Amino acid sequence: MLSAIDHMRPAAPAGSEKLLRPYCTGALGMAEIAKPPLLAARGGCWFASGAVQLHVGIEDDFRPARKAHPGIRVTGIDAFAARIADAGAAVIRDENLPGHRRFFSEDPVGNRLEFLEPVAEPGTEPEPARQDAAA
C-alpha cells in the first residue's frame, strides 16, 4: 500500500540552477537542502518546505512539462498567488475543481505547476489534508 509521496522531481536544462534557486527559495518560500555528494555531481538542486520536497534534476534533452504537473497544496492561496506574480510568473486561475481554489503557473524553465487550496462548500467543512499527501 502506498503511504506518501517522498518528493517530486521536475527536470531542468543544464545550467538552470541559477534561475531555479531564487524562484524556489523566494517565490515558493522553500529552503535549499544539500544533495548527497554522489548525486550533487550530476547537477540540479533540492528544496524543501515542511513535508514537500522538490528534487530538480538536470536533463540533457530537456523539454518542459506542459501538461504533466505536480499539484501542490497551499494555505492562503491569494497571498501565494501574489508571491508568484511578484516573481514574474503567470498566475492562471481555474475554477473547474469543486471544493478547491487553484491556479496554474510555470517555473522559470517552463514546467507547469498547480497550486490548490481546499475550500468549504456551503454547509460543509473543508476537506482535511490526506495523510498520504502530507509526507
Buried (B, 14 or more C-beta within 10 A) or exposed (E): EEEEBEBBEBBBBEEBBEBBBEBBBEBBEBEBEEBEEEEEEEBBBBBBBEEBBBBBBBBEEBEBBEEEBBBBBBEEBEEBBEBBBEBEBEBEEEEEEEEBBBBBBBBBBEBBBBBBBBBEEEEEEEEEEEEEEEE
